[in-house]
Amino acid sequence: MNRFMTYDQLRKYAYVNDQVCKKDVRGIALRFFGLGNTSMYSADIIEGEYYGERGILYVIPYTNPWSWMNRQAAAYTDEILDVLFEKYELEETVPIVSTGGSMGGLSALVYPVYTKRTPSAVVANCPACDIFYEYFERKDRPDLARTLCSAVWNEEGDLETALKTISPFHLLDRMPDIPYHIFHCDEDRSLNIDRHSSALVPEMRKRGLNVTYDIVHGRGHCDLNYAMKLKYAGYIIDAVEKTAGFA
């Protein structure tokens, strides 16, 4: 489909904090939703104000809530960025940080594989990493199958081949050489740490990727404590400032 988004209509398709940015745009932080999230925002949110004070555009694409960062979700996000780059006459070197939690954490990891603008860094919270485990082995979440099939329905080939297109564990060879910051709570009951982040991170390191891994003790799914929330935000800000030359 030809490009259809315009700046005047952009808030139908994404949350953007550009109206509360206090400085010239230094970078962009993309935040991807978790599974099933259909939120839309009519006013600026706390995170938008926080990053806006630092000259960072905070962008939440309203992608399909069952997208699992399929190719359509990546292209949709790219178009949102096209509009913002055009509106603010941004250089293509402006840093982009890919972030999110749960399915959004998976999205943060997978988006750099498909986007036309390679992000400067990834910051992911309790990401789904092994989609084969979630689809073929997990017995307590039968509802996941329909969402995963929805995400890859238009992919060519058999189901296993299609699922590999949205599974970080099966995209390792295509992940760009950028910094990755992964958090996972050790009492996560939605996405088991041992089957996801603790399995993926060593494989990323074997491939030579730069990965920091923060295990959050005594917390459940995506439930970062205050110190880890600050660290999470710090990774985003540092990635923007180092890439943009403000550090």
C-alpha positions in Angstrom: 0.0 0.0 0.0 1.2 3.5 -0.8 2.1 5.8 2.0 -1.0 7.3 3.6 0.0 8.8 6.9 0.4 12.5 7.3 1.5 14.6 10.3 -1.9 16.1 10.7 -3.4 12.6 11.1 -0.5 11.0 12.9 -2.2 10.7 16.3 -4.6 8.3 14.8 -1.7 5.9 14.3 0.7 6.6 17.2 1.4 8.5 20.3 4.1 11.2 19.8 5.3 13.6 22.5 6.6 16.3 20.1 4.3 18.9 21.6 6.2 18.7 24.9 9.7 18.4 23.6 11.7 21.2 25.3 14.8 21.0 23.0 15.7 20.3 19.4 15.2 16.7 18.6 18.2 14.7 19.7 16.8 11.2 19.1 13.8 9.0 19.1 12.7 6.3 21.5 10.2 3.8 20.1 8.1 1.9 22.7 6.3 -1.1 21.4 3.1 -2.4 23.2 2.7 -5.8 24.8 0.3 -8.5 23.5 -3.3 -7.3 23.2 -2.7 -3.7 24.2 -5.1 -1.4 22.2 -4.4 1.9 24.2 -4.6 5.3 22.5 -3.6 8.5 24.2 -5.4 11.8 23.9 -3.0 13.6 26.3 0.7 13.5 26.9 1.8 10.7 29.3 4.5 10.8 32.0 7.1 9.0 29.9 6.5 11.4 27.0 7.1 14.4 29.3 10.2 12.8 30.8 11.9 12.2 27.4 10.5 15.4 25.9 12.5 17.4 28.5 15.6 15.7 27.2 14.9 16.4 23.5 13.9 12.8 22.8 10.8 12.1 20.7 8.8 9.3 22.5 6.8 7.4 19.9 4.3 4.5 20.6 3.1 3.0 17.3 -0.4 1.7 17.5 0.4 -1.5 15.7 -1.9 -4.5 15.5 -2.2 -5.8 19.1 -1.4 -9.3 17.8 1.4 -8.2 15.5 4.4 -9.8 17.3 6.5 -7.4 15.1 5.7 -9.0 11.8 6.8 -7.3 8.6 3.6 -5.3 8.5 4.2 -3.9 12.0 7.8 -3.0 11.0 6.7 -1.2 7.8 3.9 0.6 9.8 6.5 1.9 12.3 8.8 2.9 9.5 6.0 5.0 8.0 5.4 6.8 11.3 9.1 7.6 11.4 9.0 8.8 7.8 6.4 11.4 8.8 8.4 12.6 11.8 11.7 12.8 9.9 10.0 14.8 7.2 8.1 17.1 9.6 11.2 18.0 11.7 13.7 17.8 8.8 15.7 15.2 10.8 19.0 13.9 9.5 19.1 10.1 8.9 21.8 9.9 11.5 19.4 10.8 14.3 19.6 8.0 16.8 16.6 5.7 17.3 16.2 3.4 20.3 13.9 0.4 20.0 12.2 -0.5 23.3 9.3 -2.4 24.9 8.2 -5.1 27.3 6.8 -8.6 26.8 5.6 -8.8 23.2 6.9 -5.3 23.0 10.3 -6.5 24.2 10.2 -9.1 21.4 9.2 -6.3 19.0 12.1 -4.2 20.2 14.5 -7.0 19.3 12.9 -7.9 16.0 12.3 -4.4 14.7 16.0 -3.8 13.9 16.0 -6.8 11.6 13.3 -5.4 9.3 13.5 -1.6 9.6 15.1 0.6 7.0 16.8 2.7 9.7 18.9 0.6 12.0 18.4 1.6 15.6 21.3 2.8 17.7 20.3 0.5 20.6 17.6 -1.9 21.9 16.2 -1.8 25.4 13.9 -4.7 26.2 12.0 -5.7 29.3 11.0 -9.4 29.9 10.9 -10.1 26.1 9.5 -13.1 24.4 12.5 -14.7 22.8 11.7 -18.2 21.7 8.4 -18.3 19.8 8.8 -22.0 19.0 8.6 -22.7 22.8 5.5 -20.5 23.1 3.7 -22.1 20.2 4.7 -25.8 20.3 5.6 -26.6 23.9 3.7 -24.3 26.2 0.5 -25.9 27.4 -0.9 -23.3 29.8 -1.5 -20.6 27.2 -3.6 -22.1 24.4 -4.7 -18.5 23.5 -1.3 -17.6 22.1 -1.6 -19.9 19.1 -4.3 -17.7 17.4 -2.2 -14.5 18.0 0.9 -16.1 16.5 -0.9 -17.5 13.5 -2.5 -14.1 12.9 0.9 -12.5 12.9 2.5 -14.8 10.3 -0.5 -15.8 8.3 0.7 -14.1 5.1 4.3 -15.4 5.3 5.4 -17.9 2.7 6.2 -21.5 3.5 5.2 -23.8 6.4 4.2 -22.7 9.9 7.7 -23.3 11.4 9.3 -21.2 8.7 6.8 -18.4 9.2 7.2 -18.4 13.0 11.0 -18.0 12.6 10.3 -14.5 11.1 9.1 -13.2 14.4 11.2 -15.2 16.9 14.4 -13.4 18.2 16.0 -16.8 19.0 15.7 -17.7 15.3 16.8 -14.3 14.0 20.2 -14.2 15.7 22.1 -14.2 12.5 20.2 -11.2 11.2 20.4 -9.0 14.3 22.5 -5.9 13.6 25.7 -5.2 15.6 24.3 -2.6 18.0 24.1 -2.4 21.9 21.3 -4.6 23.4 20.1 -4.0 27.0 17.8 -6.8 28.2 16.0 -6.9 31.6 14.1 -9.9 32.9 12.3 -10.5 36.2 13.2 -13.8 37.8 9.6 -14.4 39.0 8.1 -13.8 35.6 5.2 -16.3 35.2 4.1 -15.0 31.8 7.5 -15.5 30.0 9.8 -17.8 31.9 13.2 -16.2 32.2 15.1 -19.5 31.6 13.2 -20.2 28.4 13.6 -16.7 27.1 16.2 -14.1 28.1 18.5 -16.4 29.9 18.6 -18.6 26.9 18.9 -15.9 24.3 21.5 -13.7 25.9 24.3 -16.3 25.8 23.6 -17.0 22.1 23.7 -13.3 21.3 27.1 -13.1 23.0 28.4 -16.1 21.1 27.5 -14.2 18.0 29.6 -11.3 19.2 26.8 -9.0 20.0 27.1 -6.4 22.7 24.6 -7.3 25.4 24.0 -6.1 28.9 21.7 -8.4 30.9 19.9 -7.2 34.1 18.1 -9.9 36.1 15.5 -8.3 38.3 15.1 -10.4 41.5 11.8 -11.0 43.2 9.6 -9.3 40.6 7.0 -10.6 38.2 6.4 -10.0 34.5 7.8 -6.6 33.4 7.6 -5.3 37.0 10.9 -3.4 37.2 11.7 -1.9 40.6 12.5 1.8 40.8 16.2 1.3 40.5 15.8 -0.8 37.4 13.3 1.7 35.9 16.0 4.4 36.2 18.6 2.1 34.7 16.2 1.2 31.8 15.6 4.9 31.1 19.3 5.6 31.5 20.2 3.1 28.7 17.7 4.9 26.4 19.1 8.4 27.2 22.8 7.2 27.0 22.1 5.6 23.6 20.7 8.8 22.2 23.3 11.1 23.7 26.3 9.0 22.7 25.1 8.5 19.2 24.1 12.2 18.8 27.4 13.4 20.2 26.0 15.0 23.4 27.7 12.7 25.9 
